[in-house]
Amino acid sequence: MGSRKSNMANNIREERKSQYMASLRNCPSSPRKMRLVADLVRGMDVTKASAVLQFTKKHAARDLEKLLRSAISNFEQKSGERWEEADLFIKEISVDGGRMLKRIQPAPQGRAFRVRKRSNHVTLVLGSASATIPSKRETSKETKEIVA
């Protein structure tokens, strides 16, 4: 491996240490149905997203709520602080197609129709609002420098 490739790999590894994520693989529902629920909570605060997922009637909401709890647990394990004190929000949530099971449905006159049973992969990344938004002191210093 070349030095550039090695350095890039090390940088990616370092970024992942400060990234709090969880992934769900081969969830047996179609990606389209899961995206409907994922769009509801994208960018939300963790507590609000959890409440929305609890009271959403769609079946995919249960899987996403479990995934959210897993991501919160990963945050607590990596950072060592309580999630209530950190200002967490859902930074990224992506739903991709997973494996497709192909089945056959018998049809009239000796024919057969193909049934595609879809699955999906969901990746959820949490972000800390305190880390991304600068404090009031920093913004006031910057404005003073611009004015002067």
HUHU-V650698 format. One record per helix or strand. SS is the DSSP state (@ for helix, = for strand). FROM is the first residue (numbers start at 1). LEN is the number of residues. If there is no record, write none. Layout:
{{SS,FROM,LEN} {SS,FROM,LEN}}
This chain:
{{@,3,15} {=,20,8} {@,31,11} {=,45,1} {@,46,9} {@,60,20} {=,88,19} {@,108,3} {=,112,17} {@,129,4} {@,136,12}}
